[in-house]
Amino acid sequence: MGFARIALGLSALAFAGFGVACLAAPVSLAATVGIVLPEPAAVIDFRATYGGFEVGFALFLVWCLRAADRVRSGLVASALAIAGFACTRLVALPIDGPPRPIIYWVVALELSGVAVSLFALRHLANWSRSRRGGTF
């Protein structure tokens, strides 16, 4: 259970960190990927979408961390959310053409996050089986 909780905690920290950064500096963060926020409505929407949602999701993951029976749900939610970002970027690459190099780094981080979450889920399943006296 320890590794699963650590993986979930790291995911919560990553979502919270990115969300807080987007809340604090939306214009400069958007600019790193070529997004221009030309008016207050665009900045507000960016803060809500990339900041507010990320922080809210991080809080959900923290809630999952607080009870052993919710750790699995948190890991599944984290893996699916991160996989959604990564898969969308990967599908968009041949459609939209070569992006700025940072996108490749982001995809690599996202795929790593998915792998850690899935590995933690597997570890959690093995841990649960061993606690019940089952075999691997």
N, C-alpha and C positions, 0 to 999 in steps of 0.2 A: 504493500500500500504506500510505502514511503516514496518510491520513485514516481508513482502515479500522482501523488499530491505535489511533489516538486515540479513535475511537468505541467500540471494544471496551474500551479502558482506562477511559473515562468510565463505561461500563456496569458494569464491575467495581468501580469506586469507589462508584458509587451503591448497588449491592447490598451491598457491604461496609459502607458508611456506615450504611445503614438497618439492616443486621443487627447491627452493633455497638451502635447506639442501642437496638435492641430487647433486646439482651442486658443492657445497662447500666441501662435505665430502662423495664422492661416495663409497669409499672402506669400510669405517667403517659402513655406513648405509647398504650397501649390505650384509656385514658380519652378521648383526643382524638377517637376515633370512637365513643365510647359503650360500649366493651367494659369490663365490670367483671371484675376477677380476684379473686374472693372468698377464695381459699384457696391455699396453696402449690402444690398440684397444677396449678391453673389458671395460675399464674405460670410454673411450670416448663414447661408445655406451650406457653405463649405464647413463652417464650424459645427453646424448641427449634424451633417452627414458624416464627416470624418472625425470630428471631435466628440460630439455628444453620443453618437451611437457606439463608438469604440469604448468610451468610458462606461456607458451603460452596460455594454456586454462584459467588460472587465468586472463590473460589480456583480453581474450574474455569475461569472466564474468564481469570484470570491465566495459568493453565497453557496455555490456547489462545493467549495473547499471546506466549508464549515460543518459538513455532515458526511460521514463515510458513505452513506447510501446515495449521495448525489455526485460523488467524484466521477463515476462512470459517465453520467449525463453531461457533466462539464467537459470531460475529455472528448466525448462524441461531438458536442456542440462546437468546441474549439476546432477540432479536426475538420468538421464540415465547413465552418465559416472560413477558415484559412484556405482550405481546398477550393472553395468557391472563388476566392480572390485569385489564387494561383492558376486555376484552370481557365478562368476568364481571360487572364493575361496571356496564357499560352495559346488559347484559341485565337485571340486578337492579333497576335504577332504576324501570322501570314496574311491576315485580312488587312491590317492597317499599315504594315510595313515596319521597317526597323525603328525602334524607339531610342530614346536617350539611354545611355549605358546603365543608368540607375535602375531602370526597369528590370534588367537582367539580374541585378543584385537583389532586388525586391522579390522576384520570383524564386531565386535560390533560397532566400530566407524563409519565404512562405512554404516552399516544399520541405525545407528542413523542419519547420514547425509542424507540418502535417505528419512527417515521419516520426517526430518525437511523440506527438499525441497518440499515433497509432501504436508505437512501440510501448508506450505507457499503458494503453488499453490492453495490449497483449499481456504485459507484465501483471496488470491488475487481474485479468482472467486467471492466469496461472496462480497468483497469490490466493484468489478466492477458492480455487479448486483444492489447493493444498490445505487451506484452513478447514475445508469440509471433509478432507480425507480422501479426495479423489485422486486420480492419477493424471499425469500430464499427458 
